[in-house]
Amino acid sequence: MKKRQRAARAATAAITRPLKEKGPSGLVKRAMEAWKNGQYDRSIQLFERAHRLNPNRVEILLDLGRAYGMRYRYEDADACFAQALRLSPNNAKTFRVLGENFRSLARFPQASDYFARAVAHQPRDTAALISLAEVSERLHRLDDAREAIERALALEPEHPTGLYLQAKLERRAGDPERAETLLRDLLSQPTKLLEPRWRSWYELASILDKQQRFEEAMQALEKAKQVLRRSGKKVSSGADLIGENNRAMLEALTKRHLEKWWEARESLQPAQRLALLCGHPRSGTTLIEQVLDSHPELVSADETNIMSDDVYIALGNELPEVENPAERLDAASVDQLLGVRADYLCYAEAFLGQALNGRMLLDKNPELTMILPVIARVFPEIKILCALRDPRDVCLSCFMQPLPMNAVSVHYLSIESTVAKYASTMQTWLTLRPLLSSDWMETRYEDNVADLEAESRKILDFLGLEWDAKVLHYHEHASEKHVRSPTYEAVTKPVYKTSVQRWRNYEKWLGPYLDQLDPFLRAFGYD
């Protein structure tokens, strides 16, 4: 703990010491360093100072706008972007950077518009064409994506990302054989670009899995993992720290802590209509979220960092440093709690682009399971909905899901570490479940796909919402939204049951680790 505190103080000192560099370039460098260290407001202040020193520098405006957007200040971001366009009109590079900025903010329609403008001004810009194809595919505009890829490959026939996207579009168009041929041709060629390579192995594995060629699918997955392991070491320390903090909290927490926090809810007014959808990734949370988001009295925030950044980290930065993490939460004052509550709701509405106006807010993010004690301290009135699924199917699905390297996905580089990650997350839930004073409910993925209406009625009743048949047509609603989850493609389809008991196809590889899942199979009724 003390070592981490010293490291944090050293990082803060490095950010706040007097400038050595002169002018905007030094400020921008420090702003980026501050952002990397999680000092978001400080970073924006430095970007703003750089902009004031040189108001006509387009690059600074684009950086400042992106920083505003990452903090859900979309109006400020749009103002910066508009000014950048006025200073650099009809500039293909500016359009392309704006497209990348909007894509990083998950504002895919705007990203698509700017990539299209970049291509219109520079028709031979392969990078812009490929980016346009990527966001078009994400928006399910498959004809537009195909046209952009054909133009890109006409310019650079061997472009790895272009070839990968071409194969993906063939698979989505219903021609897996053609897709497989394209992927194998691509993977037979050397490339220094890691992302299209690991994504291609995952795509090939998915095609082979659907053709019941399970041995080949597992071989392709292992190839993908080999590529990703090259960058896995960079994020493993962050993953280890999350696990360490989680274990310390669970060891310190008692039922009395949670009872005290529940009793203190009267001081945290006004009470909020707030629900949390947690569990473990690949437990059906995206399906449930899309179903509930179709209800007119509920709006969902899909996998944002608001609860982790602006509640968990922000509150932690204000609390005294003591060894017992539960006592740290006990020490939070009413003013501190009200402050992060207000910030959370403000940022959530900014992210959603609309006021809640009395509707229930559903925060869907499986990884928030690991910080449930903090959430229960700040929002004792929250309703907690925990998604369950056969642990064997969960682990297989996580292992097979194509994800870039981060502090979560680094656990999915092997089946062994995937199972360990599941055990850590769901042991957190099993430990907290009997201690919670907040209302909670478990919902099983298998029950949702077997009888969506019956299970939806139970969930809506738990949330205090009236039945509405719109929730049964969630896939129509999802097709009009911009789903942030990696399962954006699947949730636009009606409920399907092919993912239930899928693990049996890979029992040969899961077998050595199944005993580690036995406690969870029994606890959740899957034995």
N, C-alpha and C positions, 0 to 999 in steps of 0.2 A: 504493500500500500504506500509506504513512504517513498519507495523508489519511483512509483508511478507519479506521486505528487511532485517530486523533484523534477521529473521529466516534463510534467505539465507546466511547472513554473518556468523552466528553462525555455520551453516553446513560447510561452507568453512574453517573456523578456525579449526574446528574439524578434517578436512582432512589434513590440511597443517601444523599443529603443529608438533614439533619434535617428533621423535619416542620414545615411552616408551617401546614397546616390542622389543625384540632383535631377529634378524635373519629373515628368510623368512616368518615364520608363522605370525609375526606381520605385515609385508609388505602385505601379501596376505589379511589379515583381513582389512587393510586400503584400499587396492585396491578394495575389494568388497564393502566397504562402499562408496568409491568415485563413483563407478559405480551406486550404488543405488541412489546417489544424482545427477546423470546426468553428472558427471565430467569424461567423457569417456577417454579423452586423459590423464588426470591425473591418472586414474585407470590403463591404459596400462603402463604408466611409472613406477608405483609401481610394477606391475606384472613383468616388465622387470628387475627391480632391484632385485626382489626376485629370478628371474631365474639366474641372474649373480652371486648371492651369492651361489646358489646351482644349477648348471647347469644340474645335473643328477636326479633332482626330477621330476618324471613323472607327479605328480598331478599339479605342477606349470606349466609345459609345456602345459598340457591340458587346464588349466584355461587361460593361456596366449593366446593359440591358439583360444579358443572360443571368447575371448575379441577381438582379431584381426578380427575374422570373423564377429562379430557383428558390426564392423566398416568398413566392406567391404574390408578388407586387406586380401583377400583370399590366396594370395601367401604366406604371412607371416604365416597365420593360418596353411596352409598345411605343411609348413616347421616345425612348432612346432609339429604338429601331427606326421609327419614322424620321427622326432627325438624321440618323445615319444615311437613310435613303435620300434625304434632301441634299446632303453633302456629297453623296456618291450615286447620283441617278444613273440608271441604265448601265450599271456595273455588274457583270456576271459574277465576279468574285463576292461582292457584297450580298447579292441574292443567295449565293450558295451558303455563305456563312450564316445568313439569317435562317435559311432552311435547316442547317445543322442546329442552330440555337433552338428553334421551335421544336425540332425532333427531340432534343435533349430535355425539353420541358413537357414532352408527351402531348404536344399540340400538333397532332399529325396533319390535319387539314391545312393549317397555315404552312407547315413545313412543305407539304406537297405543292402549294401555290408558289412558294419562293424557289423551290427546285425547278419547277416548270418555267418560271421567269428566267432563271439562270440559263436553262437550256435554250430558251427562245433567243437570248442575247449571245449565247456561245454554243451553237449546235454541236460542236465537236468536243464539248467538255464531258469526257467519259465519266468522271467522278460525279458530276451533277446528274447525269443520266442514270447511273446506278443508284444514287441516293433517291432519285425520283421513283425508280422501280421499287426500292425497299419500302418506302412509305406508302406507295400505291398498293403493294401487296398487303401491308399492315391494315390498310383501310378497305381491303377486299375489292379493290378496283383492279381486277386481274387483267383485263384487256389493256388498261393503261400501263400496268407493270410490264406486260409482255412487249408492248410497243417500245418502251424505254430500253428494255434489255436488248431487244433486237438491234436498236440503233447503237447501243454501247458496244455490242459484240461486233458490229460491222466496222467500228473504229479500232477495237482491240479484241480480236477473236480469241485470244488466250487469257483474257482477264479472269482471274480465279473467282472473284466475287460475282461477276457477271454470269459465269458458267454455273456457279452454285445456285444463283437465283433462277436461272433458266430451268435447271433441273427441278427446283422446288415448284415452279409454276406448272411444269409438266405433270408433276404428281398431283397438284391441286386441280388440274384440268382432267384428271382421271386416267392418266397414262403412266402408271408406275414403272412399266418396263422401259419406256423411253427415258424416264427420270433416272433409273438405275444405270442405264448405259452411259448417260451424260456424267453421272457422278463417278463412275469407275474410270472413265476417260480422264476426268479432272484429277482424280486422286492418283492416277498413274504418273502425273507430271510433277516435277519438283517446283516448290514455291517457297518464298520466304514469308509470305503472308499467312499467319497462323489462324486467323479467325475463319476465313472461308474453308480452311482445311478441316478444323474440328467441326464446324457446322455441317460440312459435307459428310463427314463420317456419321454424325448423328442422323442426318437426313436419310442416308443409306440404311442405317440401322432401323429406322422407323418403317421404311419400305419393306425391308426383309422381315421385320416382325409381323406386319400385316399379311405377308405371304406365308407365315408360319415357318419361316426358315430361321429358327431361333438360334441355332449354333452360329450361323453366319452373322446374325444380328448382334450377338454378344461379342463376336470378334470385331465387328465394326465399332461397337461402343468402346472396347478397350483401346482401339486406335485413337478414338476421339480423346479418351482420358490421357493417353500418352502425350498428345499435343498440349492439352490443358495443364498438365503437370509442370510444364516449363514456366508457367506464370503463377502456379499455386503457392509457391513459397513466399511470394510477396504479400499475400493476404493471410497466411496462416497465423501470424502473431496476433492479428486483430481478432480472429476467430477464437484463439486460445484465451484472450483476455475476456471476451464475452462469456465464455464458459466458466472462467474463474469467478467472475462477478456474480454469475447466476448461482453457482454453488455456495458462495459465501452468504448470499441473501437467504437461500433456502435453509441453511444451517442456523441462521440467526432468527428466522421468523417464527412466531408463535401465533396460536389462535387469538390470544389476547391482543396482539398488535392489530390484527384485522378487525376485531370487535371494537377497539378504541377508535379506529379510523372510521368505522361505520357509524359509531355513536356521534362522531364529530361532523357528520354530514350536514347537520342543521346549520352549522356556521358557514357552509360553503353554498351560498345562495347567489343567484337562483339555481335550482336544480335543473339539470339538463336531460333532454330526451336523447340518450346516447347508448349505443350498443357496440360491443366489440365482437368481431368474428375472428376467432383464433383457432389454434390446434397445431397441426404440422403441415408444411407445404405438401401439396398433392393429395390433400384429404377431401377434396371437393369444395373447398372454400369459394372458388370462383363461381362454380355452379350456384351455390347457395346465395352468394352476393348478388349475382345477376337476377335470380328469382326475386329476392327481396327488393332490389332496386326498381323492379317493375311496379311496386306498390306505390300509389300516389302519396301516401303519408310517410314515406321513407326515402332518404337519399343516401347513397353510399359513396364513401371515399375509398378508392381502390389502391391499396398498397402504397400509401404515401409515407414519407419520413417524418410527418408532423409530430406524431406521438413520441417517436424515439428522439428526435432532435429538439423539439420545443417543449416537451414535458420531461422526459427522462433525463436528457443531458442538461437542459436548461435548469431544471430544479436541482440536479446534482451539483451544478456549478455554484449554487447559492447556499448549499447546506454546509455545516461545519464538518471538518474531516475527523471522523471517529472510526475505529476499527469495525464496530458492529453496524452493518448497513441498515438493519431494521431500526436501530436507534437514530441513525441519520434521518430516516424518513419521519420518525417520531418528532424530531426537532423542527420540522418544517412549520413555519408560522402560517396563520390564516391568510395574511397578506401575500406571502409567497405562493401559497396554493391557489388563491384567487387569481394571482397574476398569470401563472402558467395555464390555468383554466381559460382565462380570457384570451390569451395568446393562441391557444389551441383552436378555439372556436373561430377566432378571427382568421387564422390561416386556413382553416378548413373551408370556410365560406369563400375565401379568396381563391383557393384551389378549385372549388366547385364552380366558381363564377356565378353564384347565386346565394341569396339569403336562405336560411333554413325555414324561417317563417313558421315556427312551431312544429315542423316535421322532425321525425326521429333521424338522427345521424348514425349511420352504420360505418364503423371503421373496420375495414377488412384487411387484416395483415397477419398471417400465421406466425410470423417471427415475433410478434408482440407477446406471445405466450411467455417468452423468456423474461419479460419485464412486468408481468401481471401485478406483483406487489406494488410497484410504483403507480400503476394505473389505478389500482384500488385505493391508494392513498389520496390521489388527486381527484378521482371521480368515483367516490364510494357508491353513488347511485347508478353506476353503469350496469347494464345487463350484459352478461358474458355468455356468448354462444360458442361452444367448442365443437368443431367439426371432427368427427371420427371416421376412420376407414380402416379396413383390414390392414394391420401394420405391415404385412408382407407385400401387399399391393402398393402401399405408400412408399416403402423403401425401393421397390423396383421402379416405380414411376419417377421418383427423385433421381435415381441412378440413370434413367433413360432420358431425362429432360435436358434439352440443350440450353445451357446457361453459361454466360461469361463468368470469369472468375471473380468472386467476391467472398466476404467473410462467411457467407452461408453456403454457397455452391462448392467451396473448397472441400466441404465435408463429403461431397458426392463423387469424389475421384476414385473411390473404390467401394465395393459393396460393404466391406467391413466398416469403413468410416461412415458410410450412409446409415447403417444400422445403429452405430454408436450415436450419431446425431439424433436419430429418431428417439432412441432411449433417453437421451438427455432432455430433449424437449418435452416428451410426453411424461417423463418422470416428474418434471416440473409441474405439469398439470395434475398428476395424481397426488403429488405432495400438497398442492395448494387447494385442491378440490374440497377436502373436508374442513379447511381452515376459513374459506371464504364466507364473508357475511353478505357480500353483494349477490344478487340473484344470478344463477347460472343454469345452463341447460346444455346437454350434449345432443348432437344430431348426427346420425350415421349416414354416410354416403350411400350405402347399399339400400337404406330405407328410402332415400330421396329418389333414387333411380327406379326402385320397385313401385313406389306409389307417391309421385311428387305431390299430388293434391293433399293426401292425408298428412304427409310430413310437413308441408308448407302450412297447413292449418295449425299444427302443433307449434311451429316456430312463431307464427304471427300471434297466436294466443299468448305465448310466453312474452313476446315483445309488447303486448297490449295493443295490437293493431287488429282492425276488423278484417274479415276475409274479403279478398278481392280477386276475381278470376283472372285479372291481368297477369298475375304472377305465373300462371301456367303457360303464358306466351312469351316468356322471358327471352327466348332466342330471337324473336322479332325485335324486341327492345334492344338487345345486345348488338344486333346488326347495325343499329343507328348510333351506337355509342363508340367511344374509342377506349377499348379495354386495355389497361396497362399490363395485365398479367401475361406471362409467356403463353398462356393457353387461350389467347385472343381468337385463334382460329376455331377451337373446339366449341366455345360457348355460344357461337352463332348457330349451332345445330340443336335440334330437339334432343331430349334425354336419350342416351343410349346405354346399354348394359354390358358392352363388350369389355369394359375395364374391370368388371367384377371377377375376382378369382384369376386374374391374369397372371399372378405370380406363379401359378402351377406350371406355366410354360417354361419357367426359368428356375424351377426347384433345384435343378442340378447345381446351379451357382449360388442360390440363396441358402441351400441346405446347411452348410457349415456354420451359419450364423443364426439359424432359426431358434436355437435354445435361448439366445439373448432376447428374442422377442416374445418368448412364452409368457412372462409376467404381464405383458400388455395385451396379449391375446386373451388371457383370462380376465384381466381387469375390465376390458371393453367388450367381452362377450363374443370373442371370435375363436375360442378354442374348440 
